[in-house]
């Protein structure tokens, strides 16, 4: 058994019953309070001893980990740059091709509607030539226009394994306007989040002397254990 294993075993022996002892001790008088305080100082000292013992090992491991990260980052940098360039180029091409498809579809739909309207005009002329009355002609004019959906050929074939998905995002352009919209009921309150860091800073600065609607300032007692 190495020195490190011996020390670890000693620590395990010291820490084995700490929790049970802490649970068993009830502070009911000065003597039990003094005992609890003494044990707390002992536990704090043991914690420092354990941390100091593992500090060199953690530093060595952390240094090795940092070296691995640096080597990985060096190799990944050109990979990530190339990947980003390909993604931007593919996304731009995809957007452009979808625009061309949309424009082609709009032109085809407009042409199909024009043909359908001409066909209706021809039907009205035929009906009038055959002696149809005004009511019959109105029925032809008011009937739903039958427009055949156009077939549009895709402008490109997406590569297998590569897809482009549209991601919608939002950004706050005016926090004041957003807050006013929430107050007026025109936006959901879930769109904002309380700044706990700023709230805690305000609590420490004012020590509960300030009243802010929607915020409760309070204090918590923290027991600190120093050295004997």
Beta strands, then each sheet from edge to edge (+ up, - down):
end
